Amino acid sequence: MNKNLDKQGRWRNKTVSFRMSNEEITLLNNLVSLSGLTKQDYIIKRLLCKDVIVVGNTRVYKALKNHIEQLCIELKNYQLCKKLTM
């Protein structure tokens, strides 16, 4: 029987699953994409109270860019709504 080892040579054969709301999964996905880690690595680090250190790479840059663009859209919509109510 071959063991499936991860990049650090650890044998991970246990699966943990849990349910999340749509809002929670959206927040988790945003945090994972901004961290540059895999979802598994991010969740393990957070559960074990380890620091999540963001190392810049193209994936993190793209996630930051997308997040900032989304914030800009929300701010523009907010300003438009604010002008309409005045």
Backbone bond lengths (Angstrom), bond angles and torsions (degrees), N, CA, C in turn:
res aa  C-N    CA-C-N  psi(-1)  N-CA   C-N-CA  omega(-1)  CA-C   N-CA-C  phi
1 M - - - 1.456 - - 1.526 109.09 -
2 N 1.330 117.01 124.80 1.457 121.70 178.82 1.520 110.02 -85.73
3 K 1.316 115.91 136.84 1.454 120.77 176.08 1.525 108.68 -91.10
4 N 1.326 116.56 139.86 1.456 121.62 175.95 1.520 108.46 -93.36
5 L 1.316 115.75 108.07 1.452 121.22 -179.65 1.517 109.64 -97.41
6 D 1.340 116.79 146.66 1.458 119.84 175.38 1.525 109.96 -83.75
7 K 1.332 118.02 -173.92 1.468 122.36 -175.79 1.524 112.76 -60.75
8 Q 1.329 117.51 -29.15 1.461 121.09 -179.70 1.530 112.61 -92.83
9 G 1.318 117.13 8.34 1.457 120.92 177.34 1.516 114.19 80.42
10 R 1.335 117.69 18.73 1.465 121.02 179.37 1.519 109.61 -93.50
11 W 1.305 115.22 142.25 1.459 120.72 176.33 1.516 108.02 -94.44
12 R 1.305 116.41 111.37 1.466 121.71 -178.75 1.522 108.49 -114.46
13 N 1.319 115.22 103.87 1.451 119.23 -177.35 1.527 113.12 -116.84
14 K 1.317 117.98 4.39 1.463 121.65 179.59 1.520 109.77 -103.98
15 T 1.332 115.68 140.05 1.457 121.53 178.68 1.520 108.95 -111.93
16 V 1.331 115.43 134.24 1.459 122.03 176.15 1.517 107.04 -120.72
17 S 1.311 117.51 130.67 1.462 119.95 178.44 1.522 109.26 -135.78
18 F 1.322 115.00 155.78 1.453 120.92 179.13 1.513 108.63 -157.00
19 R 1.309 116.42 164.94 1.465 121.97 -177.76 1.521 109.92 -100.14
20 M 1.339 114.87 147.60 1.456 121.09 178.48 1.526 108.44 -138.49
21 S 1.341 115.37 154.01 1.461 119.91 175.06 1.524 109.01 -77.56
22 N 1.329 116.96 168.96 1.467 120.96 178.34 1.522 111.25 -60.45
23 E 1.340 117.03 -40.02 1.461 120.91 179.72 1.529 111.04 -65.91
24 E 1.331 116.28 -40.91 1.462 120.37 -179.83 1.525 111.77 -66.62
25 I 1.330 117.28 -41.14 1.459 119.69 -178.79 1.524 110.59 -70.22
26 T 1.336 117.18 -34.29 1.462 120.20 176.21 1.522 110.38 -63.73
27 L 1.330 116.69 -45.03 1.460 120.94 178.14 1.525 110.82 -62.87
28 L 1.322 116.98 -44.96 1.467 120.84 178.99 1.525 110.83 -60.37
29 N 1.314 116.97 -46.42 1.464 120.19 -179.51 1.525 111.54 -62.32
30 N 1.341 117.42 -38.39 1.466 120.45 176.82 1.522 110.94 -63.87
31 L 1.322 116.86 -45.71 1.464 120.24 -179.13 1.530 111.40 -64.80
32 V 1.319 116.45 -39.64 1.463 120.48 178.87 1.526 110.31 -64.46
33 S 1.328 116.90 -45.87 1.464 119.02 -178.04 1.521 111.81 -65.23
34 L 1.340 117.39 -35.37 1.465 120.41 178.94 1.525 112.55 -75.05
35 S 1.329 117.34 -19.62 1.468 120.05 -179.22 1.520 112.42 -82.17
36 G 1.331 117.17 -26.74 1.456 120.44 -176.25 1.517 113.34 82.69
37 L 1.326 117.40 1.81 1.462 122.15 179.06 1.522 109.77 -94.79
38 T 1.323 116.16 167.69 1.454 119.39 169.48 1.522 107.92 -74.24
39 K 1.315 115.89 160.02 1.461 119.59 -179.73 1.533 110.18 -60.06
40 Q 1.334 116.78 -41.86 1.460 120.81 179.42 1.520 111.04 -60.55
41 D 1.328 117.29 -49.27 1.468 120.59 -179.08 1.527 111.69 -63.24
42 Y 1.337 116.58 -40.17 1.462 120.13 179.36 1.532 110.96 -62.30
43 I 1.326 116.45 -48.18 1.476 120.23 -178.22 1.525 110.34 -64.21
44 I 1.310 118.30 -42.29 1.470 120.71 -179.91 1.522 110.58 -62.61
45 K 1.331 117.49 -45.34 1.471 120.07 179.12 1.521 111.39 -60.84
46 R 1.330 117.01 -43.68 1.469 120.23 -179.18 1.532 111.42 -67.34
47 L 1.322 117.61 -40.72 1.464 120.62 -179.78 1.525 112.06 -66.43
48 L 1.314 116.51 -33.72 1.458 120.64 -179.14 1.532 112.53 -92.21
49 C 1.348 116.36 11.43 1.469 123.16 177.63 1.528 112.16 57.11
50 K 1.312 116.11 36.26 1.459 120.68 175.65 1.523 108.71 -95.20
51 D 1.326 116.72 152.56 1.453 120.95 178.94 1.521 110.19 -68.12
52 V 1.328 115.06 138.70 1.452 121.13 173.51 1.522 106.14 -98.46
53 I 1.312 116.55 108.69 1.462 122.04 -178.22 1.524 108.09 -100.51
54 V 1.331 115.15 120.09 1.455 120.58 -178.94 1.518 108.86 -86.20
55 V 1.305 115.73 122.64 1.461 121.97 176.34 1.519 106.73 -108.49
56 G 1.316 115.96 121.85 1.451 120.24 -176.63 1.520 112.64 -63.74
57 N 1.307 115.61 132.64 1.458 122.71 172.49 1.520 107.54 -153.28
58 T 1.305 117.50 -178.84 1.464 119.49 -176.11 1.525 112.31 -65.11
59 R 1.319 117.05 -32.10 1.464 120.33 179.10 1.524 111.03 -67.06
60 V 1.334 117.06 -42.09 1.468 121.44 178.54 1.526 109.27 -67.59
61 Y 1.334 117.52 -42.37 1.460 121.24 179.08 1.523 110.59 -58.70
62 K 1.330 117.26 -46.04 1.461 121.34 -179.84 1.525 110.86 -63.83
63 A 1.333 117.96 -41.38 1.461 121.54 179.18 1.525 110.66 -64.25
64 L 1.337 117.39 -42.34 1.466 120.83 177.48 1.525 111.04 -62.93
65 K 1.317 116.06 -44.01 1.470 120.85 179.65 1.529 110.22 -59.99
66 N 1.326 117.24 -47.59 1.468 121.14 179.80 1.525 111.27 -62.73
67 H 1.323 116.65 -40.16 1.466 120.90 -179.35 1.534 110.49 -66.02
68 I 1.315 117.24 -42.87 1.467 121.09 179.27 1.525 110.47 -66.48
69 E 1.329 118.12 -40.34 1.465 120.90 176.96 1.523 110.98 -60.48
70 Q 1.329 116.78 -41.40 1.467 120.72 178.85 1.524 110.53 -64.97
71 L 1.339 117.02 -40.36 1.460 120.13 177.44 1.525 111.28 -63.59
72 C 1.325 117.14 -39.93 1.469 121.11 178.25 1.524 110.84 -61.86
73 I 1.317 116.94 -42.33 1.464 120.84 178.17 1.527 110.28 -61.89
74 E 1.328 116.70 -44.19 1.468 120.45 179.45 1.518 111.27 -64.25
75 L 1.325 117.70 -39.98 1.467 120.84 178.46 1.517 111.50 -65.91
76 K 1.323 117.45 -41.04 1.464 120.29 177.56 1.520 110.67 -63.24
77 N 1.323 118.04 -41.82 1.463 121.53 177.71 1.523 110.69 -64.14
78 Y 1.325 117.07 -39.26 1.458 121.20 178.71 1.520 110.69 -63.81
79 Q 1.345 116.75 -44.43 1.461 120.85 -179.47 1.521 110.23 -65.30
80 L 1.327 118.41 -37.90 1.448 121.99 178.24 1.516 110.34 -64.65
81 C 1.316 117.20 -44.10 1.478 121.20 178.99 1.526 109.90 -63.92
82 K 1.324 116.10 -38.81 1.453 120.22 -179.19 1.522 110.72 -65.39
83 K 1.332 118.67 -39.69 1.463 122.89 178.18 1.519 111.27 -66.60
84 L 1.318 117.15 -37.49 1.470 121.41 -178.62 1.526 111.91 -68.57
85 T 1.317 118.10 -30.98 1.465 121.30 -177.86 1.516 112.66 -83.68
86 M 1.323 117.53 -11.39 1.480 120.29 -179.41 1.488 111.27 -83.28
